[in-house]
């Protein structure tokens, strides 16, 4: 269930990592633009890596501008504007008719007409409109005037026209037809159009100056230019002309020297270099797709490996984030070193494999190192020597930390990596693949840079992501740790019990593919909560305890249960790792403290809730937590056995594991039935070695004569009591 809840987040992490890696590997970021300027002295020869067509910028620009200059300006002649003016004339006379029909004085009608119309007319014109007996005739005459004048070209900007017409202009009509105009003939300014209009009004009304003036005032107010320059269309035609003109191109052959060392760079050479960069970037898209496929295949391969061999990493989003972040950091570092033109031998891929090996495992580190080495090769121009050095250096880095017990071992790892790199580069020099002896120094620096980077970043991952490394576990396994010394002094029985549980858990974890070091160290700390109220727990008592014997069952069970919570609090105070704290919290799951539960049932009979006598959980969610739970119970039960045979021990182990299984305590752990069989074998073998019989020395014989020997029957009874009451009706009182 937990895995299904994590699945969307896992896919999101994988998708995000894929996109980031594709972005980092994009060739657009790795192909540097020319950094030279005109007049700079070239530090090396630069030759064309391929046939190259170079655009001569100056000549191309000259050709394009020549073509654009031949494009004639476009003017739009809109001879249909009369329809709009005609409707405005109709509105004027409709308003006049409405005012004339009202019962008002002459002065009131004149004022009202001024408000009614959309244009401002002189008072005499308004009087004429209100008093003329044939308004419909006047309306038609004004429309005819406007229709005649709007058939002429009336320009809005005569000065602009004068400048444009020098080269001739294209006149475009409403119907799309075009004509060429080379002279200003037939084109009128606005004032000239008004003059023509006035003359035609004089011809139309030679004897009536009132009608002549009224018709001119109305028509001139409505008159608008119909011949305008179309800047947008002109620019589009110029653009098209530039495109059709095409570039001026000259050919550079593959291998042809573009820039010569020791000579100043010319503008033409700089143009060629810029063209080379642009041509290369045009191939970026297929290169990005190719690299994306490589990244996808490697991610799928690593994912399959994790699913098959290290599922505990695949199921932990935090660990997946750690793996992804290390890969991102490595590729960013490789990209940066490539961009600043440092040698590919200096790319410290081994720092990534060291970190992955320490944090997640050596095999995963080597597999990831293979993928990263190939990416380094892509970054460095597909040069095989760089790939080989990165690959073997990374493998040596992962291998050199497999037995790391101290942080100072990073220096030893750095020395091994540096030695490997130098030997490989020396071989390349002897073969003739590499010509520069200084590459040995890059390889040497690579090794120590890798170890120093890993040394510096390891604490960041340990504390930032709360990752438990074997180095940290080794530090915690030291029995001189303050909390373990305190446990040995205040709860010696629990301390001894924890040491034996650690031995059992370590062997079982190794058998089922869990982390044996984590299982052993977690076992040392799993019962540190018993430091408080230590004498309440039977393994720490010396003689009978009257104080605790008088407690009611529920209070007794709560004291036992509290050691889990108190253990977690002590662990946090001493800054133990989260994985150990989780095992402390989970090592009892939701098990029932059956002795006190049964005792409560006998005393109270009613109102006893089973939940009050169960640990709060959660149940074990990892192999290590489940193994510690089983080892804890088995070790406690085995104390009741006296000189047991291997068969008796095996039966005891099976019965305890079966009880945990049937009580659903293992439901959330990844242990399989096959794992449980292996755990039974390990526990049986280990306990048989711990509880084997010894020779009766004279001292032990005197002790037996004094206190007696309970024999096999007592051993059997104690064994059954250790099985939480399954056969004897009683269960172990230990927490």
C-alpha positions as CSV (number, residue, x, y, z in Angstrom):
1,X,0.0,0.0,0.0
2,X,2.8,2.4,0.9
3,X,4.6,1.6,-2.4
4,X,1.4,2.4,-4.4
5,X,1.2,5.8,-2.6
6,X,4.8,6.5,-3.4
7,X,4.5,5.5,-7.1
8,X,3.3,8.9,-8.4
9,X,6.0,10.7,-6.5
10,X,8.5,8.3,-7.9
11,X,7.4,8.9,-11.5
12,X,7.5,12.6,-10.9
13,X,11.1,12.3,-9.6
14,X,12.1,10.2,-12.6
15,X,10.5,12.6,-15.1
16,X,12.1,15.7,-13.4
17,X,15.5,14.0,-13.4
18,X,15.2,13.0,-17.1
19,X,14.3,16.6,-18.1
20,X,17.1,18.1,-16.1
21,X,19.7,15.7,-17.5
22,X,18.5,16.3,-21.1
23,X,18.8,20.1,-20.5
24,X,22.3,19.8,-19.0
25,X,23.4,17.6,-21.9
26,X,22.0,19.9,-24.5
27,X,24.7,20.7,-27.1
28,X,23.5,24.3,-27.2
29,X,25.1,24.8,-23.8
30,X,28.3,23.1,-24.8
31,X,29.1,24.8,-28.1
32,X,30.7,28.0,-27.2
33,X,30.2,31.1,-29.3
34,X,33.3,32.7,-30.7
35,X,35.0,34.8,-28.0
36,X,37.3,36.6,-30.4
37,X,36.9,40.1,-31.6
38,X,38.3,41.9,-34.7
39,X,41.9,42.6,-34.2
40,X,42.5,39.9,-31.5
41,X,45.6,37.7,-32.0
42,X,44.5,34.1,-32.5
43,X,46.1,31.7,-29.9
44,X,45.7,28.6,-32.2
45,X,44.8,27.6,-35.7
46,X,41.1,27.0,-36.3
47,X,40.1,24.8,-39.2
48,X,36.7,24.1,-40.7
49,X,35.4,20.8,-39.3
50,X,33.1,20.4,-42.3
51,X,32.1,22.0,-45.6
52,X,30.6,25.3,-44.7
53,X,28.5,27.8,-46.7
54,X,29.2,31.3,-45.3
55,X,26.9,34.2,-45.9
56,X,28.8,37.4,-46.7
57,X,26.9,39.7,-44.4
58,X,27.8,43.1,-45.9
59,X,27.2,42.0,-49.6
60,X,24.0,40.3,-48.6
61,X,22.7,43.3,-46.8
62,X,23.6,45.5,-49.8
63,X,21.8,43.2,-52.2
64,X,18.7,43.1,-50.0
65,X,18.6,46.8,-49.5
66,X,18.9,47.3,-53.2
67,X,15.9,45.0,-53.8
68,X,13.9,46.8,-51.1
69,X,14.6,50.2,-52.5
70,X,13.0,49.1,-55.8
71,X,9.7,48.5,-54.1
72,X,7.3,51.4,-54.8
73,X,5.3,52.9,-52.0
74,X,1.7,51.7,-51.8
75,X,-1.2,54.2,-51.6
76,X,-4.8,53.1,-51.0
77,X,-7.5,54.9,-52.9
78,X,-10.8,54.3,-51.2
79,X,-13.5,55.5,-53.5
80,X,-16.3,53.9,-51.5
81,X,-16.1,56.4,-48.7
82,X,-19.0,58.2,-50.3
83,X,-21.4,55.6,-48.9
84,X,-20.5,56.6,-45.4
85,X,-20.8,60.3,-46.2
86,X,-24.2,59.7,-47.8
87,X,-25.6,58.2,-44.7
88,X,-24.3,61.2,-42.6
89,X,-26.1,63.6,-45.0
90,X,-29.3,61.6,-44.5
91,X,-29.0,61.9,-40.7
92,X,-28.6,65.7,-41.0
93,X,-31.8,66.1,-42.9
94,X,-33.7,63.6,-40.8
95,X,-32.8,65.7,-37.8
96,X,-33.9,68.9,-39.6
97,X,-37.3,67.4,-40.4
98,X,-37.8,66.4,-36.8
99,X,-37.1,69.9,-35.6
100,X,-39.2,71.5,-38.3
101,X,-42.2,69.5,-37.2
102,X,-42.1,70.8,-33.6
103,X,-44.3,73.7,-32.4
104,X,-41.5,76.0,-31.4
105,X,-40.4,79.5,-32.1
106,X,-37.8,80.1,-34.8
107,X,-35.0,80.8,-32.2
108,X,-35.9,77.6,-30.3
109,X,-35.8,75.5,-33.5
110,X,-32.4,76.9,-34.4
111,X,-31.0,76.1,-31.0
112,X,-32.6,72.7,-31.0
113,X,-31.2,71.8,-34.4
114,X,-27.7,72.6,-33.1
115,X,-28.2,70.0,-30.4
116,X,-29.8,67.5,-32.8
117,X,-27.0,67.4,-35.3
118,X,-23.7,65.6,-34.9
119,X,-21.7,68.3,-36.7
120,X,-21.4,72.0,-35.9
121,X,-23.0,74.2,-38.5
122,X,-23.1,78.1,-38.7
123,X,-26.4,79.7,-37.6
124,X,-27.2,80.9,-41.2
125,X,-26.8,77.3,-42.5
126,X,-29.2,76.1,-39.8
127,X,-31.7,78.8,-40.7
128,X,-31.5,77.8,-44.3
129,X,-32.2,74.2,-43.5
130,X,-35.2,75.1,-41.4
131,X,-36.7,77.6,-43.8
132,X,-36.0,76.0,-47.3
133,X,-39.2,74.7,-48.7
134,X,-37.6,71.8,-50.6
135,X,-35.2,70.0,-48.1
136,X,-35.3,66.7,-50.0
137,X,-34.1,68.4,-53.1
138,X,-31.3,70.1,-51.2
139,X,-30.3,66.7,-49.6
140,X,-30.0,65.1,-53.0
141,X,-27.9,68.0,-54.4
142,X,-25.5,67.8,-51.4
143,X,-25.1,64.0,-51.9
144,X,-24.4,64.6,-55.6
145,X,-21.7,67.1,-54.7
146,X,-20.0,64.7,-52.3
147,X,-20.3,61.8,-54.7
148,X,-18.6,63.8,-57.5
149,X,-15.8,65.1,-55.3
150,X,-15.1,61.7,-53.6
151,X,-14.3,60.2,-57.0
152,X,-11.1,62.3,-57.0
153,X,-8.0,61.4,-55.0
154,X,-7.8,63.5,-51.9
155,X,-4.5,63.0,-50.1
156,X,-4.1,63.3,-46.3
157,X,-0.3,64.2,-46.3
158,X,0.8,66.1,-49.4
159,X,4.4,66.5,-48.2
160,X,4.8,62.7,-47.8
161,X,3.2,62.2,-51.2
162,X,5.7,64.6,-52.8
163,X,8.6,62.5,-51.3
164,X,7.2,59.2,-52.3
165,X,6.1,60.0,-55.8
166,X,9.6,60.7,-57.0
167,X,10.1,57.0,-57.5
168,X,6.5,56.4,-58.5
169,X,3.8,54.9,-56.3
170,X,1.5,52.0,-56.5
171,X,-2.2,53.0,-56.3
172,X,-4.4,50.2,-54.9
173,X,-8.2,50.4,-55.3
174,X,-10.9,48.8,-53.2
175,X,-11.3,46.0,-55.7
176,X,-7.6,45.1,-55.4
177,X,-6.6,46.5,-58.8
178,X,-3.3,48.4,-58.8
179,X,-2.0,51.2,-61.1
180,X,1.3,53.1,-61.3
181,X,1.3,56.8,-60.6
182,X,4.4,58.7,-61.5
183,X,3.1,62.3,-61.3
184,X,0.9,64.2,-58.9
185,X,-1.7,64.9,-61.5
186,X,-5.2,64.0,-60.4
187,X,-4.3,64.1,-56.7
188,X,-5.7,67.0,-54.6
189,X,-4.8,68.2,-51.2
190,X,-7.6,68.7,-48.7
191,X,-7.7,72.5,-49.3
192,X,-7.7,72.0,-53.0
193,X,-10.6,69.6,-52.7
194,X,-12.6,72.2,-50.7
195,X,-11.8,74.8,-53.5
196,X,-13.3,72.4,-56.1
197,X,-16.3,71.8,-53.9
198,X,-16.9,75.6,-53.5
199,X,-16.7,76.1,-57.2
200,X,-19.3,73.4,-57.9
201,X,-21.6,74.8,-55.2
202,X,-21.4,78.2,-57.0
203,X,-22.3,76.5,-60.3
204,X,-25.1,74.6,-58.7
205,X,-26.7,77.6,-56.9
206,X,-25.7,80.7,-59.0
207,X,-28.6,82.8,-57.8
208,X,-29.1,81.7,-54.2
209,X,-26.2,82.4,-52.0
210,X,-28.0,81.0,-48.9
211,X,-28.3,77.5,-50.5
212,X,-24.8,77.8,-52.0
213,X,-23.3,78.6,-48.6
214,X,-25.4,76.0,-46.8
215,X,-24.5,73.2,-49.2
216,X,-20.8,74.1,-49.1
217,X,-20.8,74.2,-45.3
218,X,-22.4,70.8,-45.0
219,X,-20.3,69.1,-47.7
220,X,-17.0,70.5,-46.5
221,X,-17.7,69.4,-42.9
222,X,-18.2,65.9,-44.1
223,X,-15.4,65.8,-46.6
224,X,-12.5,63.4,-45.7
225,X,-9.2,62.3,-47.5
226,X,-9.5,59.0,-49.5
227,X,-5.9,58.7,-50.7
228,X,-3.6,57.4,-47.9
229,X,-0.1,55.9,-47.7
230,X,-0.2,52.2,-46.6
231,X,3.1,51.9,-44.6
232,X,2.3,48.3,-43.4
233,X,1.8,47.0,-46.9
234,X,4.8,48.8,-48.2
235,X,7.1,47.3,-45.5
236,X,5.7,43.8,-46.2
237,X,6.6,44.2,-49.8
238,X,10.0,45.4,-49.0
239,X,10.5,42.4,-46.6
240,X,9.4,40.0,-49.3
241,X,11.8,41.7,-51.8
242,X,14.7,41.2,-49.3
243,X,13.9,37.6,-48.9
244,X,13.6,37.0,-52.6
245,X,17.0,38.7,-53.1
246,X,18.7,35.9,-51.1
247,X,22.1,35.9,-49.4
248,X,25.5,36.2,-51.0
249,X,27.3,32.9,-50.2
250,X,30.8,31.7,-50.5
251,X,32.1,28.1,-49.7
252,X,34.6,27.1,-47.0
253,X,35.9,23.5,-47.6
254,X,36.4,21.0,-44.8
255,X,39.9,21.4,-43.3
256,X,40.4,24.9,-44.7
257,X,42.1,27.1,-42.2
258,X,39.8,29.8,-40.9
259,X,42.0,31.5,-38.3
260,X,45.8,31.2,-38.2
261,X,47.7,31.3,-34.9
262,X,49.6,34.5,-34.2
263,X,47.7,36.6,-36.7
264,X,44.9,39.2,-36.0
265,X,41.4,38.1,-36.6
266,X,39.6,39.9,-39.4
267,X,35.9,40.7,-39.7
268,X,35.5,38.1,-42.4
269,X,37.1,35.4,-40.3
270,X,34.9,36.3,-37.3
271,X,31.8,36.0,-39.6
272,X,32.9,32.5,-40.6
273,X,33.4,31.5,-37.0
274,X,29.9,32.8,-36.1
275,X,28.4,31.0,-39.0
276,X,30.1,27.8,-37.9
277,X,28.6,28.2,-34.5
278,X,25.1,28.8,-35.9
279,X,25.4,25.9,-38.3
280,X,26.3,23.6,-35.5
281,X,23.4,24.8,-33.3
282,X,21.0,24.0,-36.1
283,X,21.9,20.3,-35.6
284,X,21.2,20.7,-31.9
285,X,17.6,19.2,-32.1
286,X,18.6,15.8,-33.4
287,X,21.6,15.7,-31.0
288,X,19.3,16.5,-28.1
289,X,16.9,13.7,-29.2
290,X,19.8,11.3,-29.4
291,X,21.2,12.2,-26.0
292,X,17.7,12.0,-24.5
293,X,17.4,8.4,-25.8
294,X,20.8,7.5,-24.3
295,X,19.8,9.1,-20.9
296,X,16.4,7.3,-21.0
297,X,18.0,3.9,-21.7
298,X,20.5,4.4,-18.9
299,X,17.7,5.4,-16.5
300,X,15.7,2.4,-17.5
301,X,18.7,0.1,-17.0
302,X,19.5,1.6,-13.5
303,X,15.8,1.4,-12.6
304,X,15.7,-2.3,-13.6
305,X,18.8,-3.0,-11.6
306,X,17.3,-1.3,-8.5
307,X,14.0,-3.2,-8.9
308,X,15.9,-6.5,-9.2
309,X,18.7,-6.1,-6.7
310,X,18.2,-3.0,-4.5
311,X,14.5,-2.6,-4.2
312,X,15.0,-0.7,-0.9
313,X,16.5,2.2,-2.8
314,X,13.8,2.2,-5.4
315,X,11.1,2.3,-2.7
316,X,12.6,5.2,-0.9
317,X,12.0,8.5,-2.6
318,X,14.6,10.2,-0.4
319,X,17.3,7.8,-1.6
320,X,16.2,8.2,-5.2
321,X,16.5,12.0,-4.8
322,X,20.0,11.5,-3.4
323,X,21.0,9.4,-6.4
324,X,19.5,11.9,-8.9
325,X,21.1,14.9,-7.2
326,X,24.5,13.3,-7.3
327,X,24.1,12.6,-11.0
328,X,23.0,16.2,-11.7
329,X,25.9,17.6,-9.7
330,X,28.3,15.4,-11.6
331,X,27.0,16.4,-15.1
332,X,26.9,20.1,-14.1
333,X,30.5,19.9,-13.0
334,X,31.5,18.1,-16.2
335,X,29.6,20.7,-18.3
336,X,31.3,23.6,-16.5
337,X,34.8,22.1,-16.9
338,X,34.1,21.6,-20.6
339,X,32.9,25.1,-21.1
340,X,36.0,26.6,-19.5
341,X,38.2,24.4,-21.7
342,X,39.8,22.4,-19.0
343,X,41.2,19.0,-19.9
344,X,38.7,16.1,-19.9
345,X,41.1,14.1,-17.8
346,X,40.3,16.5,-14.9
347,X,36.6,15.7,-14.8
348,X,36.2,14.1,-11.3
349,X,33.6,11.5,-12.1
350,X,35.0,9.3,-9.2
351,X,33.5,11.7,-6.7
352,X,30.0,10.6,-7.8
353,X,30.8,6.9,-7.6
354,X,32.4,7.3,-4.2
355,X,29.3,9.1,-2.8
356,X,26.9,6.6,-4.4
357,X,29.0,3.7,-3.1
358,X,29.1,5.0,0.5
359,X,25.4,6.1,0.5
360,X,23.7,3.5,-1.7
361,X,26.1,0.6,-2.5
362,X,29.1,-0.2,-4.6
363,X,27.4,-2.1,-7.5
364,X,24.9,0.8,-8.1
365,X,27.9,3.2,-8.0
366,X,29.8,1.3,-10.7
367,X,26.6,1.0,-12.9
368,X,25.9,4.7,-12.6
369,X,29.6,5.4,-13.2
370,X,29.4,3.7,-16.6
371,X,26.5,5.9,-17.6
372,X,28.2,9.0,-16.4
373,X,31.5,8.1,-18.2
374,X,29.6,7.9,-21.5
375,X,28.0,11.3,-20.9
376,X,31.4,12.7,-20.2
377,X,32.6,11.4,-23.5
378,X,29.6,13.2,-25.2
379,X,30.6,16.4,-23.5
380,X,34.2,16.2,-24.5
381,X,33.7,15.6,-28.2
382,X,33.4,11.8,-28.1
383,X,37.0,11.4,-27.2
384,X,37.6,7.8,-26.1
385,X,40.6,8.5,-23.7
386,X,38.5,10.8,-21.6
387,X,35.7,8.1,-21.4
388,X,38.2,5.4,-20.4
389,X,39.8,7.5,-17.7
390,X,36.4,8.5,-16.3
391,X,35.1,4.9,-16.4
392,X,38.1,3.2,-14.7
393,X,38.7,6.1,-12.3
394,X,35.0,5.9,-11.2
395,X,35.1,2.1,-10.8
396,X,38.3,2.4,-8.7
397,X,36.6,5.1,-6.6
398,X,33.6,2.9,-5.9
399,X,35.8,-0.2,-5.2
400,X,38.2,1.7,-2.9
401,X,35.5,2.7,-0.4
402,X,33.8,-0.8,-0.1
403,X,35.7,-1.3,3.2
404,X,35.7,2.3,4.4
405,X,35.6,2.5,8.1
406,X,36.9,6.0,8.7
407,X,36.5,9.3,6.8
408,X,40.3,9.5,6.4
409,X,40.0,6.6,4.0
410,X,38.9,9.1,1.4
411,X,42.6,10.1,1.0
412,X,43.5,6.5,0.3
413,X,40.7,6.4,-2.3
414,X,42.0,9.6,-3.9
415,X,45.5,8.2,-4.2
416,X,44.2,5.0,-5.8
417,X,42.1,7.0,-8.3
418,X,45.0,9.3,-9.1
419,X,47.4,6.4,-9.6
420,X,44.9,4.7,-12.0
421,X,44.4,7.9,-14.0
422,X,48.1,8.5,-14.4
423,X,48.8,5.0,-15.5
424,X,46.1,5.1,-18.1
425,X,47.2,8.5,-19.4
426,X,50.8,7.3,-19.5
427,X,49.7,4.3,-21.6
428,X,47.9,6.7,-24.0
429,X,51.1,8.8,-24.3
430,X,53.2,5.7,-25.1
431,X,50.7,4.4,-27.6
432,X,50.5,7.8,-29.3
433,X,46.9,8.6,-28.5
434,X,47.8,11.4,-26.2
435,X,50.6,13.9,-27.0
436,X,50.7,16.2,-24.0
437,X,52.7,15.1,-21.0
438,X,50.9,17.7,-18.8
439,X,47.8,15.5,-19.0
440,X,49.4,13.4,-16.3
441,X,49.0,16.3,-13.9
442,X,45.3,16.6,-14.8
443,X,44.8,12.9,-14.0
444,X,46.6,13.3,-10.7
445,X,44.5,16.3,-9.8
446,X,41.4,14.4,-10.8
447,X,41.9,11.7,-8.2
448,X,42.4,14.0,-5.2
449,X,39.7,16.4,-6.4
450,X,37.3,13.5,-6.5
451,X,38.1,12.3,-3.0
452,X,38.0,15.9,-1.5
453,X,34.7,16.6,-3.2
454,X,33.2,13.3,-1.9
455,X,34.6,14.0,1.6
456,X,33.1,17.5,1.6
457,X,29.7,16.5,0.2
458,X,29.1,13.3,2.2
459,X,28.1,15.1,5.5
460,X,25.7,17.3,3.4
461,X,23.9,14.2,2.2
462,X,24.1,12.5,5.5
463,X,22.5,15.3,7.5
464,X,20.6,17.1,4.7
465,X,18.7,13.9,3.6
466,X,19.1,12.0,6.8
467,X,20.8,9.2,5.0
468,X,22.4,6.5,7.2
469,X,25.8,5.5,5.8
470,X,27.9,2.6,6.9
471,X,30.5,5.0,8.2
472,X,28.0,6.5,10.6
473,X,26.8,3.0,11.5
474,X,30.3,2.0,12.3
475,X,30.7,5.0,14.5
476,X,27.5,4.1,16.4
477,X,28.5,0.4,16.7
478,X,31.3,1.4,19.0
479,X,30.2,0.0,22.4
480,X,31.9,3.0,24.1
481,X,29.2,5.3,22.8
482,X,27.9,7.2,25.8
483,X,24.3,5.9,25.5
484,X,25.5,2.3,25.3
485,X,27.8,2.7,28.3
486,X,24.9,4.2,30.2
487,X,22.8,1.2,29.2
488,X,25.4,-1.2,30.4
489,X,25.6,0.5,33.8
490,X,21.9,1.2,34.4
491,X,20.3,-1.8,32.6
492,X,23.0,-4.5,32.4
493,X,20.6,-7.3,31.5
494,X,19.1,-5.3,28.7
495,X,22.6,-4.4,27.5
496,X,23.6,-8.1,27.3
497,X,20.3,-9.0,25.7
498,X,20.9,-6.2,23.0
499,X,24.3,-7.5,22.2
500,X,23.0,-11.0,21.5
501,X,20.1,-9.6,19.5
502,X,22.6,-7.8,17.4
503,X,24.5,-11.0,16.6
504,X,21.2,-12.7,15.7
505,X,20.0,-9.8,13.6
506,X,23.2,-9.3,11.7
507,X,23.4,-12.9,10.5
508,X,19.7,-12.9,9.6
509,X,20.0,-9.6,7.7
510,X,23.0,-10.9,5.7
511,X,21.0,-14.1,4.8
512,X,18.0,-12.2,3.4
513,X,19.8,-9.4,1.6
514,X,19.1,-6.7,4.2
515,X,21.8,-4.3,5.7
516,X,23.5,-6.5,8.3
517,X,25.4,-3.5,9.8
518,X,22.2,-1.5,10.2
519,X,20.4,-4.5,11.8
520,X,23.3,-5.1,14.3
521,X,23.6,-1.4,15.3
522,X,19.9,-0.9,15.6
523,X,19.7,-4.0,17.8
524,X,22.3,-2.3,20.2
525,X,20.0,0.6,20.6
526,X,16.5,-0.9,20.3
527,X,15.8,-1.1,24.0
528,X,17.6,2.0,25.3
529,X,14.2,3.2,26.6
530,X,14.6,0.6,29.4
531,X,17.2,2.8,31.0
532,X,14.2,4.5,32.7
533,X,12.5,2.1,35.1
534,X,15.2,-0.4,34.3
535,X,14.6,-2.6,37.3
536,X,11.0,-3.2,36.2
537,X,12.2,-5.4,33.4
538,X,13.0,-8.9,34.6
539,X,16.4,-9.2,32.9
540,X,17.6,-6.3,35.0
541,X,16.3,-7.4,38.4
542,X,18.3,-8.8,41.2
543,X,15.9,-10.7,43.3
544,X,12.1,-10.2,43.5
545,X,10.6,-6.7,43.0
546,X,7.9,-6.0,45.6
547,X,7.5,-2.4,44.3
548,X,6.4,-3.3,40.9
549,X,4.6,-6.5,41.9
550,X,1.8,-4.5,43.5
551,X,0.9,-2.5,40.3
552,X,-2.4,-3.2,38.5
553,X,-2.0,-5.0,35.1
554,X,-2.9,-1.9,33.0
555,X,-0.3,0.3,34.7
556,X,2.3,-2.5,34.4
557,X,1.6,-2.8,30.7
558,X,1.9,1.0,30.2
559,X,5.3,1.0,31.9
560,X,6.5,-1.7,29.5
561,X,5.0,0.0,26.5
562,X,6.5,3.4,27.4
563,X,10.0,2.1,26.9
564,X,9.5,2.4,23.1
565,X,8.5,6.0,23.2
566,X,11.2,6.8,25.7
567,X,13.8,5.0,23.6
568,X,12.9,7.1,20.6
569,X,13.2,10.3,22.7
570,X,16.6,9.2,24.0
571,X,17.7,8.4,20.5
572,X,16.7,11.8,19.2
573,X,18.5,13.5,22.1
574,X,21.7,11.6,21.1
575,X,21.1,12.4,17.4
576,X,20.9,8.8,16.2
577,X,20.0,8.4,12.6
578,X,16.3,8.2,11.5
579,X,16.6,4.6,10.3
580,X,17.7,3.5,13.8
581,X,14.9,5.6,15.4
582,X,12.4,4.0,13.1
583,X,13.5,0.5,14.1
584,X,13.3,1.5,17.8
585,X,9.7,2.6,17.3
586,X,8.8,-0.3,15.1
587,X,10.5,-3.2,16.8
588,X,7.5,-4.3,18.9
589,X,4.9,-3.3,16.2
590,X,1.4,-3.6,17.7
591,X,2.2,-6.8,19.7
592,X,0.0,-7.8,22.6
593,X,1.5,-7.9,26.1
594,X,-0.5,-11.0,26.8
595,X,0.6,-11.7,30.4
596,X,-0.9,-8.5,31.7
597,X,-3.9,-8.7,29.4
598,X,-4.8,-12.2,30.7
599,X,-4.2,-11.1,34.2
600,X,-6.5,-8.1,33.7
601,X,-9.2,-10.4,32.3
602,X,-9.0,-12.6,35.4
603,X,-9.2,-9.6,37.7
604,X,-11.7,-7.4,36.0
605,X,-13.4,-9.8,33.6
606,X,-15.4,-7.0,31.9
607,X,-14.4,-3.6,30.4
608,X,-10.8,-4.8,29.5
609,X,-9.8,-3.4,26.1
610,X,-7.2,-5.4,24.2
611,X,-5.9,-2.2,22.6
612,X,-4.8,-0.9,26.0
613,X,-2.4,-3.8,26.2
614,X,-0.9,-3.5,22.7
615,X,2.1,-1.5,21.6
616,X,1.1,1.6,19.6
617,X,3.1,0.6,16.6
618,X,3.7,1.1,13.8
619,X,4.5,-2.4,12.6
620,X,7.9,-3.0,11.0
621,X,8.2,-1.5,7.6
622,X,11.7,-2.6,6.6
623,X,13.5,-5.9,6.6
624,X,15.9,-4.7,9.3
625,X,13.0,-3.6,11.6
626,X,11.2,-6.9,11.2
627,X,14.5,-8.9,11.8
628,X,15.2,-6.9,15.0
629,X,11.6,-7.7,16.2
630,X,12.0,-11.4,15.6
631,X,15.5,-11.5,17.1
632,X,14.3,-9.6,20.1
633,X,11.5,-12.1,20.8
634,X,13.6,-15.2,20.0
635,X,16.4,-14.1,22.3
636,X,14.0,-13.4,25.1
637,X,12.3,-16.7,24.8
638,X,15.6,-18.7,24.5
639,X,16.6,-17.6,28.0
640,X,14.0,-20.0,29.4
641,X,15.7,-23.0,27.8
642,X,18.2,-25.1,29.7
643,X,20.6,-27.2,27.6
644,X,18.2,-27.3,24.6
645,X,18.8,-29.4,21.6
646,X,19.0,-27.8,18.1
647,X,15.5,-29.3,17.4
648,X,14.1,-27.6,20.4
649,X,15.6,-24.3,19.5
650,X,14.3,-24.6,15.9
651,X,10.8,-25.4,17.1
652,X,11.0,-22.4,19.5
653,X,12.1,-20.1,16.7
654,X,9.5,-21.3,14.3
655,X,6.7,-20.9,16.9
656,X,7.7,-17.4,17.7
657,X,8.0,-16.3,14.1
658,X,4.7,-18.0,13.3
659,X,3.0,-16.1,16.2
660,X,4.3,-12.8,14.8
661,X,3.2,-13.8,11.3
662,X,-0.4,-14.8,12.4
663,X,-0.7,-11.6,14.5
664,X,-0.1,-9.6,11.3
665,X,3.1,-8.0,12.7
666,X,5.0,-8.7,9.5
667,X,2.3,-7.5,7.1
668,X,4.0,-4.2,6.3
669,X,7.5,-5.5,6.1
670,X,9.1,-6.7,2.8
671,X,10.1,-10.1,4.3
672,X,8.9,-13.1,2.2
673,X,8.2,-16.6,3.4
674,X,11.5,-17.6,1.8
675,X,13.2,-14.9,3.9
676,X,11.5,-16.3,7.1
677,X,12.9,-19.8,6.4
678,X,16.4,-18.4,6.1
679,X,15.9,-16.4,9.3
680,X,14.8,-19.6,11.1
681,X,18.0,-21.3,10.0
682,X,20.3,-18.4,11.1
683,X,18.6,-18.0,14.5
684,X,18.7,-21.7,15.1
685,X,22.4,-22.0,14.2
686,X,23.4,-18.9,16.3
687,X,21.3,-19.8,19.3
688,X,22.6,-23.3,19.2
689,X,26.1,-21.9,19.5
690,X,25.2,-19.6,22.3
691,X,23.2,-22.1,24.4
692,X,25.4,-25.2,23.9
693,X,26.1,-27.4,26.9
694,X,29.4,-27.1,28.9
695,X,31.4,-29.5,31.1
696,X,30.3,-29.6,34.8
697,X,33.1,-28.1,36.7
698,X,33.4,-28.8,40.5
699,X,32.0,-25.3,41.3
700,X,28.9,-25.8,39.1
701,X,28.3,-29.3,40.6
702,X,28.3,-27.7,44.2
703,X,25.9,-25.0,43.0
704,X,23.5,-27.7,41.5
705,X,23.6,-29.8,44.7
706,X,22.8,-26.7,46.7
707,X,20.0,-25.2,44.5
708,X,18.8,-28.3,42.6
709,X,18.4,-28.9,38.9
710,X,14.9,-28.4,37.5
711,X,15.6,-30.8,34.6
712,X,14.0,-31.1,31.2
713,X,10.4,-30.6,32.5
714,X,11.2,-27.2,33.9
715,X,13.1,-26.3,30.8
716,X,10.1,-27.3,28.7
717,X,7.7,-25.3,30.9
718,X,9.9,-22.2,30.7
719,X,10.1,-22.6,26.9
720,X,6.4,-22.7,26.5
721,X,6.0,-19.7,28.8
722,X,8.3,-17.9,26.4
723,X,5.8,-18.5,23.5
724,X,3.4,-15.9,24.9
725,X,1.1,-18.5,26.5
726,X,0.3,-20.5,23.4
727,X,0.6,-23.9,25.1
728,X,1.0,-23.0,28.8
729,X,-1.6,-20.3,29.0
730,X,1.1,-17.7,30.0
731,X,3.3,-15.4,28.0
732,X,6.6,-13.8,28.7
733,X,6.5,-10.6,30.7
734,X,9.5,-9.0,29.1
735,X,9.0,-6.0,26.9
